[in-house]
Amino acid sequence: MGMRQNTEHRTRLDGIHVPLVTPFDRDGEVCAGALETLAHEVLDAGASGIVALGTTAETAALEEAERDLVTGVCARVCRERGVPLTVGAGAIGTRAGEASLARLARWPEAGAALVAVPAFVRPSAAGVLAHFARLAAVSPVPLIVYHIPYRTGQALDAAALRELGSLPGVAGVKYAGGGIDQETVALLGDLPEGFAVLAGDDVFVSPLLALGASGGILASAHLATERFAELARAWRDGEAARARELGHGLARLSAVLFTEPNPAVVKGVLYAQGRIPTPDVRLPLPPASGAAVAAALEELAALGEPAAT
């Protein structure tokens, strides 16, 4: 199939991209209207782009028709707003991953695909490289490698990530290493040409930006979106004192939002703000506790954010 031409404007991998939750109505169905409103709200507040069908969207709990509905809503918003759309895709098996990516051709608005390192099977680094080389060769859009070893069971060092970043058709990495270590510093100190690092662990976005990440894909940025966008700008513009202050406050918010399995707490807060019709998540995720939602609302208040929009 090969990659589309002239996709550069749709694959701008800088700033804060919000991996949107999937709102459910009282009957447990996808609420497309709330999703569309939410997409516009985060873009109005300064998000650079949105991500459809990330982990935060509860993609594993959605049926295929629901995933298509979500992608279509996000595609329409991104077309109207002229902003990048990234769509979660891929699979553990390489053949299934190829088929998943081929389906993205249905949405010309999609500028990139977010594809996790194969989970559970734990291929070697060489196997991961061969997997992504095959996927990149057939994908209609550039790939963002989702490096999240605490979910995939597959750790990749800086050299392996650099090799992935050198593949034609790989535009960046969503980096969720669970912290910042020597490999993180080594990777950001020597990036392949045209390879962007996006922070994927919300609590660590500020130090990753300080080290040279170009942005982040952050569930927490459903909330205090303007401040997350300001954080990215502050590090980009060298305003370290402002960035440090913002980063600490936003890290406290992010920590609370992830005290229970994502996106339960984010949804609880969005519901409390009147932005989605229910706080519901689908099994196997349990709903957020009242205590976690209250703690998140306290952190938002400490940041000076309004309780409701």
Kinemage of the C-alpha trace (Angstrom):
@kinemage 1
@onewidth
@group {chain A} dominant
@subgroup {mainchain}
@vectorlist {calphas} color= white
{ca met a 1} P 0.000 0.000 0.000
{ca gly a 2} L 2.735 2.446 0.967
{ca met a 3} L 2.503 5.687 2.859
{ca arg a 4} L 0.431 8.645 1.763
{ca gln a 5} L 2.276 11.560 0.299
{ca asn a 6} L 2.323 15.023 1.860
{ca thr a 7} L 1.334 13.888 5.368
{ca glu a 8} L 3.830 16.117 7.156
{ca his a 9} L 1.239 18.648 8.281
{ca arg a 10} L -0.866 15.874 9.774
{ca thr a 11} L 2.040 14.287 11.671
{ca arg a 12} L 3.275 17.315 13.603
{ca leu a 13} L 4.490 15.593 16.739
{ca asp a 14} L 4.871 18.517 19.076
{ca gly a 15} L 2.814 19.966 21.878
{ca ile a 16} L 0.203 18.116 23.886
{ca his a 17} L -2.019 15.503 22.251
{ca val a 18} L -5.026 14.254 24.211
{ca pro a 19} L -5.932 10.542 23.976
{ca leu a 20} L -9.666 10.969 24.300
{ca val a 21} L -11.842 8.918 26.637
{ca thr a 22} L -14.905 7.214 25.191
{ca pro a 23} L -17.962 8.700 26.929
{ca phe a 24} L -20.844 6.307 27.587
{ca asp a 25} L -24.503 7.242 28.010
{ca arg a 26} L -26.913 5.896 30.631
{ca asp a 27} L -27.576 2.825 28.483
{ca gly a 28} L -23.870 2.042 28.262
{ca glu a 29} L -23.606 3.041 24.608
{ca val a 30} L -20.928 5.300 23.106
{ca cys a 31} L -22.077 8.923 23.343
{ca ala a 32} L -20.764 10.384 20.086
{ca gly a 33} L -22.056 13.880 20.849
{ca ala a 34} L -20.150 14.099 24.128
{ca leu a 35} L -17.009 12.781 22.435
{ca glu a 36} L -17.240 15.443 19.731
{ca thr a 37} L -17.761 18.205 22.294
{ca leu a 38} L -14.838 16.944 24.367
{ca ala a 39} L -12.566 16.930 21.317
{ca his a 40} L -13.435 20.542 20.543
{ca glu a 41} L -12.974 21.553 24.196
{ca val a 42} L -9.422 20.244 24.492
{ca leu a 43} L -8.472 21.803 21.148
{ca asp a 44} L -10.014 25.125 22.195
{ca ala a 45} L -7.870 24.926 25.332
{ca gly a 46} L -4.616 24.541 23.414
{ca ala a 47} L -4.111 20.847 22.670
{ca ser a 48} L -2.068 20.342 19.484
{ca gly a 49} L -3.952 17.229 18.394
{ca ile a 50} L -6.030 14.307 19.542
{ca val a 51} L -5.554 10.571 19.689
{ca ala a 52} L -8.416 8.185 18.938
{ca leu a 53} L -8.455 4.621 20.254
{ca gly a 54} L -5.654 4.916 22.780
{ca thr a 55} L -5.665 2.902 26.007
{ca thr a 56} L -7.541 5.830 27.574
{ca ala a 57} L -10.395 5.220 25.097
{ca glu a 58} L -10.931 1.725 26.587
{ca thr a 59} L -10.323 0.422 23.080
{ca ala a 60} L -10.102 -3.197 24.220
{ca ala a 61} L -13.645 -2.952 25.601
{ca leu a 62} L -15.128 -1.440 22.420
{ca glu a 63} L -16.698 -3.426 19.614
{ca glu a 64} L -15.416 -2.893 16.077
{ca ala a 65} L -18.401 -0.740 15.082
{ca glu a 66} L -17.857 1.405 18.177
{ca arg a 67} L -14.172 1.827 17.367
{ca asp a 68} L -15.134 2.966 13.874
{ca leu a 69} L -17.674 5.404 15.343
{ca val a 70} L -15.074 6.895 17.673
{ca thr a 71} L -12.507 7.203 14.878
{ca gly a 72} L -15.048 8.843 12.588
{ca val a 73} L -16.015 11.456 15.184
{ca cys a 74} L -12.386 12.290 15.910
{ca ala a 75} L -11.573 12.437 12.188
{ca arg a 76} L -14.398 14.896 11.567
{ca val a 77} L -13.243 17.193 14.368
{ca cys a 78} L -9.629 17.111 13.190
{ca arg a 79} L -10.699 17.865 9.619
{ca glu a 80} L -12.763 20.837 10.790
{ca arg a 81} L -9.993 22.142 13.025
{ca gly a 82} L -7.000 21.381 10.812
{ca val a 83} L -5.135 19.540 13.571
{ca pro a 84} L -3.328 16.190 13.660
{ca leu a 85} L -5.241 12.985 14.335
{ca thr a 86} L -3.405 9.942 15.612
{ca val a 87} L -5.262 6.617 15.735
{ca gly a 88} L -4.363 3.649 17.901
{ca ala a 89} L -3.800 0.545 15.794
{ca gly a 90} L -1.686 -2.593 15.573
{ca ala a 91} L -1.839 -6.019 17.200
{ca ile a 92} L 0.391 -8.536 18.939
{ca gly a 93} L 0.738 -10.564 15.749
{ca thr a 94} L 2.396 -8.856 12.809
{ca arg a 95} L -0.127 -10.026 10.210
{ca ala a 96} L -3.021 -8.799 12.342
{ca gly a 97} L -1.141 -5.532 12.837
{ca glu a 98} L -0.850 -5.079 9.091
{ca ala a 99} L -4.601 -5.603 8.694
{ca ser a 100} L -5.349 -3.147 11.502
{ca leu a 101} L -3.218 -0.444 9.904
{ca ala a 102} L -4.676 -1.045 6.442
{ca arg a 103} L -8.119 -0.087 7.805
{ca leu a 104} L -6.844 3.433 8.558
{ca ala a 105} L -6.964 4.223 4.849
{ca arg a 106} L -10.708 4.743 5.405
{ca trp a 107} L -9.952 7.949 7.333
{ca pro a 108} L -7.838 10.345 5.262
{ca glu a 109} L -7.685 12.675 8.286
{ca ala a 110} L -5.493 10.188 10.158
{ca gly a 111} L -1.936 11.477 10.140
{ca ala a 112} L -0.233 8.834 12.271
{ca ala a 113} L -0.876 5.489 13.950
{ca leu a 114} L 0.021 4.783 17.560
{ca val a 115} L 1.241 1.176 17.657
{ca ala a 116} L 2.376 -0.551 20.832
{ca val a 117} L 5.373 -2.837 21.029
{ca pro a 118} L 3.878 -6.366 20.887
{ca ala a 119} L 2.708 -7.260 24.382
{ca phe a 120} L 2.924 -10.535 26.293
{ca val a 121} L 4.862 -12.537 23.665
{ca arg a 122} L 8.088 -10.637 24.495
{ca pro a 123} L 9.945 -10.844 21.175
{ca ser a 124} L 13.623 -9.993 21.085
{ca ala a 125} L 14.669 -6.474 20.156
{ca ala a 126} L 15.416 -7.845 16.682
{ca gly a 127} L 11.895 -9.256 16.509
{ca val a 128} L 10.402 -5.914 17.530
{ca leu a 129} L 12.465 -4.186 14.842
{ca ala a 130} L 11.335 -6.674 12.183
{ca his a 131} L 7.712 -6.280 13.336
{ca phe a 132} L 7.772 -2.505 12.936
{ca ala a 133} L 9.692 -2.671 9.661
{ca arg a 134} L 6.897 -4.834 8.217
{ca leu a 135} L 4.168 -2.577 9.610
{ca ala a 136} L 5.823 0.627 8.397
{ca ala a 137} L 6.191 -0.825 4.902
{ca val a 138} L 2.428 -1.299 4.493
{ca ser a 139} L 0.946 1.407 6.717
{ca pro a 140} L -0.910 4.257 4.992
{ca val a 141} L 0.417 6.639 7.673
{ca pro a 142} L 3.620 7.083 9.679
{ca leu a 143} L 3.922 5.100 12.901
{ca ile a 144} L 4.425 6.257 16.468
{ca val a 145} L 5.946 3.381 18.416
{ca tyr a 146} L 4.295 3.029 21.831
{ca his a 147} L 7.060 2.023 24.229
{ca ile a 148} L 5.470 1.017 27.528
{ca pro a 149} L 7.427 -1.892 29.010
{ca tyr a 150} L 5.388 -2.162 32.203
{ca arg a 151} L 2.396 -3.128 30.038
{ca thr a 152} L 4.129 -4.981 27.189
{ca gly a 153} L 6.665 -6.944 29.218
{ca gln a 154} L 9.302 -5.954 26.663
{ca ala a 155} L 12.003 -3.485 27.667
{ca leu a 156} L 13.899 -1.739 24.866
{ca asp a 157} L 17.105 0.183 25.455
{ca ala a 158} L 18.084 3.459 23.819
{ca ala a 159} L 19.960 1.686 21.026
{ca ala a 160} L 16.902 -0.409 20.111
{ca leu a 161} L 14.608 2.622 20.150
{ca arg a 162} L 17.106 4.563 18.061
{ca glu a 163} L 17.117 1.717 15.522
{ca leu a 164} L 13.307 1.760 15.416
{ca gly a 165} L 13.414 5.528 14.952
{ca ser a 166} L 15.670 5.127 11.936
{ca leu a 167} L 13.126 2.999 10.062
{ca pro a 168} L 11.433 4.739 7.123
{ca gly a 169} L 7.850 5.421 8.126
{ca val a 170} L 8.475 5.614 11.883
{ca ala a 171} L 7.901 9.200 13.000
{ca gly a 172} L 8.279 8.991 16.752
{ca val a 173} L 7.862 7.163 20.012
{ca lys a 174} L 5.353 7.552 22.798
{ca tyr a 175} L 7.791 7.050 25.641
{ca ala a 176} L 6.293 5.544 28.781
{ca gly a 177} L 9.261 3.905 30.446
{ca gly a 178} L 7.848 4.224 33.951
{ca gly a 179} L 10.454 6.780 34.952
{ca ile a 180} L 13.582 8.509 33.752
{ca asp a 181} L 16.774 6.481 33.729
{ca gln a 182} L 20.070 6.247 31.909
{ca glu a 183} L 18.401 4.853 28.770
{ca thr a 184} L 15.964 7.786 28.677
{ca val a 185} L 18.809 10.277 28.882
{ca ala a 186} L 20.816 8.357 26.267
{ca leu a 187} L 17.900 8.274 23.824
{ca leu a 188} L 17.042 11.967 24.117
{ca gly a 189} L 20.705 12.892 23.857
{ca asp a 190} L 21.057 11.303 20.416
{ca leu a 191} L 17.837 11.125 18.375
{ca pro a 192} L 17.636 9.968 14.759
{ca glu a 193} L 16.770 12.707 12.278
{ca gly a 194} L 13.035 13.369 12.210
{ca phe a 195} L 12.276 11.094 15.172
{ca ala a 196} L 10.123 12.716 17.855
{ca val a 197} L 9.835 11.644 21.488
{ca leu a 198} L 6.415 12.197 23.056
{ca ala a 199} L 6.062 11.790 26.803
{ca gly a 200} L 3.663 8.990 27.660
{ca asp a 201} L 3.906 8.898 31.459
{ca asp a 202} L 1.916 11.908 32.601
{ca val a 203} L 3.833 12.440 35.845
{ca phe a 204} L 7.145 12.662 33.959
{ca val a 205} L 6.132 14.987 31.127
{ca ser a 206} L 7.957 18.039 32.493
{ca pro a 207} L 11.398 16.407 32.925
{ca leu a 208} L 11.053 14.665 29.567
{ca leu a 209} L 10.300 18.012 27.910
{ca ala a 210} L 13.309 19.470 29.713
{ca leu a 211} L 15.467 16.690 28.235
{ca gly a 212} L 14.213 17.406 24.705
{ca ala a 213} L 10.914 15.579 24.193
{ca ser a 214} L 8.789 17.468 21.677
{ca gly a 215} L 5.486 16.978 23.464
{ca gly a 216} L 3.277 14.403 25.095
{ca ile a 217} L 0.270 12.140 24.693
{ca leu a 218} L -1.368 12.597 28.064
{ca ala a 219} L -4.701 11.405 29.465
{ca ser a 220} L -4.325 13.964 32.269
{ca ala a 221} L -4.513 16.760 29.695
{ca his a 222} L -8.286 16.275 29.417
{ca leu a 223} L -8.059 18.457 32.546
{ca ala a 224} L -6.073 21.688 32.929
{ca thr a 225} L -5.421 21.431 29.188
{ca glu a 226} L -4.293 25.056 28.898
{ca arg a 227} L -1.671 24.512 31.595
{ca phe a 228} L -0.281 21.375 29.976
{ca ala a 229} L -0.022 23.286 26.692
{ca glu a 230} L 1.668 26.167 28.498
{ca leu a 231} L 4.126 23.715 30.068
{ca ala a 232} L 5.186 22.443 26.644
{ca arg a 233} L 5.589 26.003 25.359
{ca ala a 234} L 7.555 27.094 28.429
{ca trp a 235} L 10.167 24.356 28.025
{ca arg a 236} L 10.334 24.992 24.279
{ca asp a 237} L 10.912 28.707 24.854
{ca gly a 238} L 13.470 28.214 27.638
{ca glu a 239} L 11.276 29.562 30.431
{ca ala a 240} L 12.624 27.083 32.954
{ca ala a 241} L 11.372 28.704 36.153
{ca arg a 242} L 7.786 28.882 34.871
{ca ala a 243} L 8.005 25.373 33.427
{ca arg a 244} L 9.305 23.949 36.703
{ca glu a 245} L 6.493 25.498 38.719
{ca leu a 246} L 3.825 24.333 36.262
{ca gly a 247} L 5.383 20.897 35.974
{ca his a 248} L 5.282 20.229 39.713
{ca gly a 249} L 1.621 21.224 39.994
{ca leu a 250} L 0.595 19.167 36.974
{ca ala a 251} L 2.585 16.167 38.207
{ca arg a 252} L 0.612 16.235 41.453
{ca leu a 253} L -2.618 16.259 39.442
{ca ser a 254} L -1.438 13.420 37.197
{ca ala a 255} L -0.373 11.310 40.166
{ca val a 256} L -3.877 11.494 41.630
{ca leu a 257} L -5.513 10.739 38.276
{ca phe a 258} L -3.506 7.509 38.037
{ca thr a 259} L -4.061 6.245 41.587
{ca glu a 260} L -6.725 3.974 40.068
{ca pro a 261} L -6.706 2.316 36.629
{ca asn a 262} L -6.931 4.892 33.835
{ca pro a 263} L -9.323 6.335 32.638
{ca ala a 264} L -11.671 5.815 35.606
{ca val a 265} L -10.550 8.870 37.603
{ca val a 266} L -10.330 11.132 34.541
{ca lys a 267} L -13.872 10.120 33.632
{ca gly a 268} L -15.045 10.705 37.200
{ca val a 269} L -13.693 14.253 37.104
{ca leu a 270} L -15.081 14.972 33.623
{ca tyr a 271} L -18.478 13.806 34.863
{ca ala a 272} L -18.201 15.976 37.981
{ca gln a 273} L -17.434 18.910 35.681
{ca gly a 274} L -20.557 18.179 33.634
{ca arg a 275} L -18.553 17.415 30.491
{ca ile a 276} L -19.603 13.769 29.919
{ca pro a 277} L -22.996 12.170 30.619
{ca thr a 278} L -21.783 9.404 32.966
{ca pro a 279} L -18.525 8.533 34.743
{ca asp a 280} L -18.882 4.927 33.552
{ca val a 281} L -16.068 2.664 32.435
{ca arg a 282} L -16.491 -0.840 31.040
{ca leu a 283} L -15.321 -4.013 32.702
{ca pro a 284} L -12.727 -5.193 33.431
{ca leu a 285} L -12.156 -1.657 34.739
{ca pro a 286} L -13.988 -0.744 37.952
{ca pro a 287} L -15.426 2.752 38.386
{ca ala a 288} L -13.381 5.383 40.209
{ca ser a 289} L -13.797 5.826 43.944
{ca gly a 290} L -15.335 9.019 45.239
{ca ala a 291} L -12.156 9.693 47.197
{ca ala a 292} L -9.949 9.640 44.084
{ca val a 293} L -12.273 11.963 42.177
{ca ala a 294} L -12.429 14.360 45.142
{ca ala a 295} L -8.640 14.353 45.446
{ca ala a 296} L -8.289 15.154 41.740
{ca leu a 297} L -10.772 18.016 42.025
{ca glu a 298} L -8.705 19.365 44.948
{ca glu a 299} L -5.545 19.310 42.840
{ca leu a 300} L -7.372 21.120 40.032
{ca ala a 301} L -8.499 23.762 42.509
{ca ala a 302} L -4.917 24.118 43.745
{ca leu a 303} L -3.910 24.820 40.138
{ca gly a 304} L -6.586 27.493 40.001
{ca glu a 305} L -8.780 25.511 37.640
{ca pro a 306} L -12.595 25.981 37.822
{ca ala a 307} L -14.576 23.059 39.242
{ca ala a 308} L -16.892 23.036 36.219
{ca thr a 309} L -16.832 24.345 32.672
